[in-house]
């Protein structure tokens, strides 16, 4: 059979420069290149978007109303596409009721198993669901924990209401909530809470809603008063706090106490359901087992009536083992998973599919993987290919690049200087080429010759968070410490769940989004725009608010967005440049004001690299140049000052946070996998930044798998030896050179290799 190709001609999405490509079908094609070079524009914004758009068009108009909408990519032609399945790093949400078991559908099969074999018999499979009223614990509604207001943080009994006895911000003195409390006339506002009678305190905290008359101006009106804790529980506990925005969660979380449900002891299910067993175990006990142990329990079931369910469970659990998730349990909540774990959970759902000639698209699937586990990922990609599927992978990891049948290197640089194909061919030919990727692949990084001495220590004593097994360890001060170990070994439990709770002053740089609005940009996030607006205002002797697209200067037609959205019912929402401002976001009168020859819109369209040159020749505040240099130092010199932050990847989000924190001294930094999304050629820049932070007197703690970062550490703490209950111990403490001799460490083996 002759080789078929996905054909792309004249692709122009984002920074692509009339890209034409022939991608071999039923092979693994790997896309590499520096961040911002155009990889994602080819794979996600062109190929995946068009495949999904065309698939959706096969459905009726009615059905299309309920499907995601995809715009037709900007390209002359895209041919020979298959149905596309995109496996990305977006975190799995779902709130407190979504678990690994429910998201993979493994728990559904387990419920069916218990409905057939469990004794005493309880009826249908729904009875075993903690999301169904028939099966959920009546005390905690299937959450497994009782949540309520933490009274110690909610009120201060030593104060009166007028003195601010209620610590929850909604009742701060002079607020609307406080005003209602005082005007209810139910309480003496000058009486200390410690002097309240039992009845008064019960009314204040737990009263059912009751009507009270209060003065509003010159007249009396009826308002409803409800006990402070009763109202808090109704608003934030009964509805599941995780369904609120991140901002609300953050503001409410300090006032909440969590504890296991007294009735179900965290099992989420009703007493009747927990009394139903198979071979002495109830369904909650099985769901709490790690996958590596659960699969053995399921295999031991020999009842002929259970054979189909046992086969289905073993197949899906084996997929979780194959992809390196043996340390997870089915009861693990999905919103506690990392981006890499979320991506691998999504893979599990597709591994049992019998569909062929599918287009599988992966976004940096090696993220969060220890080098020991990357071979498992490679075997998965090859398995999908061998079934007759086309596999496209965006990736930086050299060990993943090696297994590609075909490599496409995009570049040569990022942003406006990228968007072209600089290499196509085999891995062997890539090694001989002269691109940033090929040169980085040929480069060997050795252990650094000397290691900084510690300037003190942070002590962790008897840590038991999650799988930590009574861990006591010292983290050195004033040097670079790298925390290593396989996925699930306890790295995050040690740092995020233990260390950071004792050191809330630490600057944490992770991959969570920095902006979800199209109005948030690098210029607004870093504070550059404030100084730039002042410079424009001073040069033109006008109000600085004119130079904000969120304020007085915004184009009135598009409200400063630069685009106008048109809803076309079941068709994709059309986004067109604003016909009044031409996409520049500002009123014409604002664009007439110049600063050294450029309008405010011109400045926002400058990449960081060009902005450095431009502002370097002006009298703008030195703070602007410092921030721009920081953005350049972390490898973001290709971003324009006005690019929406909602378009950034997780790695770019992490680096823009890092750029904003680089100037601080005497600080404690914690970085969670900072090489995420970084091209091999940029890791040297990252290490230079980290070393500069340490040399300035800071302590830097990095959770990382990348061997180049590990080799450049001053101190290593290696967790393991495996994940889950087989991990949670400190396997090694010492310098990278000393780690070479530690035979128990999996990290050591790859460092030696």
N, C-alpha and C positions, 0 to 999 in steps of 0.2 A: 504493500500500500504506500503510495507516494506521500511525502510529508505535506501536511496542511499548515496554514499560517493564519493567525489573526493579523489583519492588514490595517495599518493606520496611515493616513496620508494627510499632511498639512494640519497637525494638531497645534492649537494656539491657546489652550487654556492657561490662565495665569501667566507664567513667564516663558512658556514653551515657544520656541522659535520655528514654526512651520515644521514640526517634527514628523518624520515618516519612518515607520518601523514595520518589520515582519517578525512576529513572535511565533515560534513553533508551537503547534498544538500538541497536547498529550506529552509534554515535557515540563521540566522545572526550569522556569526562567527567573533569574534573580536580578533585581534592579538595585543598583548601588550608586553612591555619589554623595557629596557633602549635603548637609541640611540646607534646604531651600534651593537645591539644584533643579528640581522639577520632577523627581521620582513620583511623588504622590500625585502630581498633576497628570502624569501619564496613566498611572495604574488606577487611582481612585476617581479622579475628576473626569477622566476621559473614558477608559475602558469599562470600569465598574459602573459608572453613571449611565453610560449608553446601554450596557447589557441589562441593567435593571429597568431603565426607561422602556426599552423595547419589550421586555417581559410583561411589564405592567399594561402595555397597550394591547396585549392579547386578551385582557379581561374586559367585561362589559363596563359601560359607563357608570352604572350603579356601583359596582365593586370598586372601580378606580377612585371613587369618593373616599374610600376608607384606606387607601394605600398611600405610602410615602410618594412624594412627587419629585421627579428628577428632570432637570432642564437638559435639553439637548446640548452636548458638549460642542465647543467651537473647534471644528475639524472639517476638512474637505470630505473625508470618507473614513468609515470604520466598518470593516467587513469580517465575516466568519466568526461572529461571537457565539458563545454558549451561555447557558444560564449561569449567572455569577452568584457565588456565595462569598461574602466578605467576612473574614474573621479578624476583627480589630481589637484594640486594647481598651475600648471603652468599658469603664467599670460596670459590673452588673448591679443594678439597683434592686428595687422590689421591696424595700423596707424590711421590717423585722420578721415578716411572714415568709420571706423568700430565702430558701436554703440551697445548698449544693444539691441535695436530693430532689427538691422540687424543680430547680432550673434544668437539671439533666433528665428529668422524668424517671429517674431510678426509683425515687420514693413512691411513685405511682404504682410501679410493678411490685414493690415491697408491700404496699397496702393491699394489693390484689392477693398476694401470697398469704397475708394474715387473714383475709376474709375467707380464704378456702381452708387453711390448715390450722389457724389459731383456735385455741380452746381456753375458756368456753367460747363457742361461736357467737359472734355479735351481729352478723348480717353483712351488708355490702361494704365495698372498699372505702366509701366515703366516711364511714364511721372512724376510720383510722387516720383521718386528716385533721391536723390542728388548725386548718383554715375553714373547717366545716363546723357549724354549731353543734352537730350531732357528736363530734369527736373532741372538740377543743375543751381544754380545762375551763370550767365555769368561773374560776377565781381570777385567772389572768388572761382570759380570752385567747389562749393559744400562743401567748408571747413567751411563756416559760419563766418570766420574772415579773415581780411586782414592782411597779414604778410609781413613785409619788414625790411630793415635795419634801425636800430635806429641811426640816424645821430649824435646825441649827444655823443654816445659811439663809433661811427665809425670813426669820424675825430675830430681833435683838430684844429680849425681855427686859433688859436694863434701861430701855428708853420708852418714852411715850410716843403716841402717834405723831404728835407735833414735833418730836425730836427725831423722827425718822425710824421708828421701831420696825417698820416693814422694809426689809432690805431688797425685796424684789423690785426691779426698776419701774414696773407698771404702777407702783404705789409710792414712788419717791415724793418727798414733800413738795407741794405746789403742783403736782401732776393731776391729771383728770381723775385717775383712780383714787388718789389720796383725797381729792376734793369730795368725791362721792362718799368716801369712808367717813370723813369729818361731818359732812352735811346730812348724813343718814340719822344723826343724833342718837345712834345706838350706843355710842361709847364716849367716855370722857377723854377728850383728846390730850389732856395733860397728865393722865394717870399712867404710870409705868405698867407695862404689860405684866411684869412680875407680881403686881398687886391685883390683877384681874381675878375675879371669882372664876370657878370652874365653868359656870354657865356663860359668863362673859367671853371667856376664851373660846369656848365651844361655838358661840355665835360668830365671833370674829373669824374663826378658821373654817368651820364646817357647816355653817347655816345654809339651809335650802334657800332658793331664791325667794325673796319677800319684797313686797312693795313698801317704799318709804316716801314720805313727803319731804321735799327739800326746796329751798328757795333758789330761784333762778332769776336774778335781777330783782324786779319788784313783785314777781308773782311766784306762787308755789306750784311745783309740778311733781308728778309721780315718777319715781325711778325705781329700778330693781336692784336690791343689794343681795349679793351672794357671798358666802364664806370664802375667804381668800384662797384657802387650800382646795376647797370644793371646786371653785371656778378654775383654778390652775390645773387640777386633774382633768376637769371636763375639756378644757381647751388643748392641753398639751400632752396628756397621758392617754386618755381614752381614745384619742384619734391617732395615736402613734406619732411621736415626735419626729420620726424620720420622714414623715410625709410633708413636713414643713421645709421652707428654704434653708440653705446652709447658714444664712445669717441669723435666722430665728433660732435654729438649733443651737448655734454657738452662744447666743444670749441667754437661752433658757437652761442649757445643760448644767451650769454650776449650781442651780437650785434644785436639781433632781437627785434623788437617791435610788439606787438600783439594788435589788436583792432577789434571790431565788423565790419563786412562788411557794408559799407555805404548803399549798395543797398538792401540786404536781412535782415539786422539787426541781423545776426546770425542764421537765419532760414535755410540757406543752399540752398534754392530752388528759382526758377525764379519767377518774379512777377506774371506771368500767373498762375503758380501752387498755389501760396499763395492766389490768388484771388478765388480759388475753395473751396467752404465751404460745410459743413454738419452741420445743426442747428447753423449756425453762426460761426463755428470754422473751420480753415484750418488744414491741416495735421500736420504742424509744431507745431501748438499750442497744438494739442493732444499729439504729441510725447514729448513735454516739460513737460507735467503733470506727477506728481508722480504716480506710478502704483496704489496706493490705491485710488486716485481720478479718474484716467483714467478708471478703471473698472466700476465705477458708470456711467460715461458718455456713455460708450459702452452699458451697460445694458439698458439704456434709449432709445436706438434706436429700434423702433417698426415696421419698414418697412419690410413686408414679404420677399422682394427680398434680404434683408440683413441677414436673419435669419441664414444661414450656416456660414457666416463670423463672425457674432456677437457671435455665439456659440463657434467658434474656438478661437476668441480673448479672450472671458471671461474665457475659460478653461485654456489657457496659462497664462493669467494675474493672475488667481487664484493660479496657481502653484507658481508664483513669490511671492504672498502674503504668501502662505503656508510655503515657505522656508525662510521668513523673509527679503525679498528684496522689501518691499512695498514702501520704500523711494527712490528707483531709478526711473529714467525716461527713456523712450525709446531712448532719444537723448543723453544720457550719453555716452561718448567715452569709449571704452572697455579698453584702455590702462591706464585709470585713476582708474580702479578697483583694489582692493587688491587681494592677492592670494586667501583668503577665499571667497570673493565675486565672483571671477572668477570661483571657483569650484562650487559655488551654481548656477551660471548662466548655467554651463554645466549640472547640475542636471535637470534644468528646461526643457532642450531639450529632456531628456529621460522620463520625468514623463508622457507624453501623449502617450508613445509608448504602443502598444498592444502586443508586443513580450513577450513571457513567457519562462521560463527555461533559462533565460539569467544569466550570471555570472557578477554581478556588483561589482566593486572593488573601494573602497574609500580610499583616503590618508588623514588621519587626517581631516575629514570634519567639525569638530567643531572649526577649526581655525578661529579667528576673530569674533566668536559668543559670545555674552553676555549670561550669564547663563539663562536669561529669554527666549532666543531663542533656546536653545539646545533641548527642548522638541519637537520643530517643526521638527528639524533634525531627532530625534528618530522616530517621526510619519512617516516621509518620508521613512526611512529605513524599518520600519515595513510594510508600504504600498507596497514597492517593493517586500518584502518577501512574503506577503500574496497573491500577484498575481502569485506566483509560481516560483520566482527567487531565486538564491543563492546570498547572500550578504556577501562580505568579507570587513572588515574594519580594517585599521591600525589606532590606536587611543590611547590617553593617558587620555582623560577626563573621570573621574569616572562616570558622569551621562550618558555617552554614553555606557561605559562598562556594566552598569546595565541592558541595554535592550538586551544584546547579549543572544542568545540561547546557544552559545558554545564559550568558551574563550580558546585561545592558548597563553600561556605566554612563551616568548622566552628569553633565557639568558644562564647562570645566569648573566653574565656581558656583556661587549661589546668587539668587535674585536675578537682577538684570544681566549679570555676567554668567548666568547659567542657562538652562532651558534648551541645551543641545545634546545630542548623542555623541560621546567622545570615544566609546568603544562598544563593539558587539562581537561576541564570540565565546569560546570556551574558557574555562578557568585557567587552563594551561597557557592559552594565548594572552589572557589578561595579565598574568605574571610577567610577561615579556614586554607589555605595553608601557607607555610613558604617560600615565594619568595619575591624579592624586591618589586614587584607590590602589593602583598597581604599585606605586612607589611605597605606600604605607604597608601593603601586604609583604613586600620584600624586606622591610625594615625590622630588625631584631632589637627588642628592648631588654636590657640586662638589669640585674639588681643594682640599686645605687650603691656606691662604694662605702658610704658612711651614714649613720643614723643619728638623729638629734636625741639628746638626753632629755628625759622628762623633767618638768619644772614643778612637779607636785602630782597629786592624783585625785580622781573622783572615785570614791569607794561605792560599790554595789554589794549589799549584804543580803544573803538568803532570798534571792529573787525566785518567785514561784509563779509569775504571770504565765498563763497559757501552759505551754509544755516545759517551761524552765524547771529544772530539777534542783531546787535549793542552790542556785548559782550565786557564788561570791566571787567578784572579780574587780580589779582596779583598772580604771581607764586613765592613762597618763594625761597630764595637763601640759599645754604649750607645745605639743607635737602633733603629727598626723597619725591618727590611729584608724586602721581599716578593720571593719567587722566583716568576716567572711563565713562561708558555710553553705551547704546545699539549701534549696528551697524548703521551708518548714523546719529548719534546724533551730530556730529561736532567735535569730538576729533581730527581727523587728520587736519581738517580745522583750528582749534585753534593752533595746534602745528606746523604742516608742512607748512601750507599756510600763517600763521600770525607770530607766534613767531620766527620760524627759519629764516624768511626773515629779521627780525630785528637783529638776533643773528647768523650770518653766521659762527662765530667762534666755534659754538657748535659741539661737536663730535657726529655724528648721527650713531647709530648702528641699522641697519634694516636687512631685510632678502634678499636683492638683492644679486645676485651671486658675489663671490669674484674672480672667475677665470673661464674662459670658455675654457681654453686650457689644454690638457693633459700634457703640459710641466709645468704648474703651480701647485705647491705642498705646503703643510704647511711649509716645510723648506724654499722654495723660497719666499712665501708670507710674512712670518714673519721676513725674513732676517737672519734666523739661518744659512742657507747654506753658506752665505758669510763668517761668522766666522769659520764654520767648514772647509771650503776650505782653509782658511788661516792656520788653525791648521795642516791640512794634508800637506800643502805646506812647512810649517816650519819644521815639523817632518821629511820630506823626502827630503828637500832642492831642491824643484822643483817649477815650476810655478803654482800658484793657479788656473789658467784657465784650467789646466788638470782635475780638479775635478768638472767640470761643464758638465752636459750632454747636455747643450745648446751651448757649446763652444768646446775648443780643445780636451777635453776628450771623446767626444761623439763617440760611435760605428759608424763607417762609413757605415755599412750595413743598420742600422735602423735610422740613424741620431739622436740617443739618445732617441728614443721613447721606446725601449725595445721590440717592437712588429713590425711585418711586415704585412701590409694589402694586401690582394689579392682580386681583384674585379672579381666576378663570374657572371657578367651580372645580370639576374633576381634573382639569388640565393643570400642569405645573404653574405655580405662581410666577408671574413674569416680573423680573426686576430690570428696570431700564434706568439709565442715567437721567437725572432730573433735567428737564428741558429748560428750566430757568437758570440754574447755576452750572449746568453742564457737568454735574458730578463733583463740583469743587466744594460743595457743602456751605459756602458762604454767600452773603448778599454781594451784589456787584460793587456797592459803595465800599465794602470792606476789602474786596480784592484790589481796589484802586490804591490802597495804602501799601507802600513798599518799605522793606528793610534791606538795605544794601542790594537793591535791585530785584528782590524776590517778594512775591505776595505771601500771605500766610498759607495759602493752599500750596504754593510752590514749595515752601519749607516742609510741609507735611508729606509731600511726595518724594522728599530726599531720602535715599537709603542712609543708614547710619554712617557708612564710610564717607559719603559725599557731604553729609551734615557736619562731620568733624572738620573737613577742609573749609567748608563755608563759614562756620561759626568761629573757627580758629583765626579768621581774618577780620573778625568783628569785635565790638566791645561788650559782647554778651557776658553774663555772669560766668565766672570760672566753674561754678557748679554744673552748668550745662555741658561744658567740655569734659568734666570728670565723669559724668554719667554716660555721655556718648562713648568715651574711651572704655568704660566698663562694659558697655554693650558690645563694643568691638572685641574686647579681650575675651569675652565668653563665646565668641564665634557667631554673633548676631549682626555683623556689619552689613548684611544684605537686607535686613528688615527696613521698610520705610517707616518714618516716624508716625505716619497716619494709618498703618495697617491695623485692622480690627484684631484685638487679642483673641477673639473667639475662633480665629482661623489658625492659631498656633498649635503645634503638637505638644504632647506632654513634656518631651525633652526641651523644647523651646520655652515652655512655661517655666520649667525649672531654671533654665539659664537666665531668663529675664529677672527672676527673683534674685538669683545669685548676683547679677549686675547691680541690683539695687542695694545690696548689703555689703559690697566689697570694701567700702571706705571705713568700716567700723574697726576699732582696735580694742584689744583686751577682751574680746568676745568669745563666746562658745558657739561654734557652728556644727550643725548636724546635717549631713547631706545623704539623701536616700537614692542610691544608684544614679549619680550625676552623669554617667556616661550614656544614659538612655538617649537614643536618637542622635548620638554624636558619631560622625564619621571617624574612621581610624586616624585620619590626618589631623583631627581637631583634639584628640585626647592629650597630645603634648601641650596644647594651649591651656586645657583645663588643669593639667598638673602644674603648669607654671603659675596659674592663678591661685591654686590651693597652697602651693609652696610660698607664694607671696603673702598669703593670709597668715600662715604659720610663722614666717619670718618677722611679721609685724607684731607678734606676741599673742596671736589667737590660738585657741585649741580647735582642731578640726577633727570630727569623727565622721567617717564615711562608711556606709553600708554598700558593699560593692562585690561583684563577681569578676570584673574585668582584671585580667592578669597584669596589664600595664600599670594600673593603679595600685594593685597589691605589691608589685615589685618596687614601687616608689614610696611605700609606707615607712614610717619610722617604727611602728609597732603594729602587730597583728593580733587580733583576738578571733580565733577560729572556732565556730560553733558546730555541734554535730553529735555523733558522727554522721547520723542520717537525719531524716525529717520526722516530725510527729513525736510519738512517745519514745522513738529510738534516738531522738536528738535531745536538745535542751541542756546540753552540757558544754563546758568550755574544754575543747580538745587541746588547744594550744594558746599560749601567750608568749610573745617574744618578737624579735626582729624577723623580717623576711628571710634573712640568711639562716637563722636558727630554724625557721619553719621547714627548710629543705630536708632536715633530718628527722622530722616528725612523721613516722610511718603510719600512724593512726589517722592522719588528716587526709581527706580526699583532696583538699585544696593543694596540699604539699605535692601530691602526685602530679598534678597538672603544672605546678610551678617548676618542678624538676624537668618535666617533658619540654 
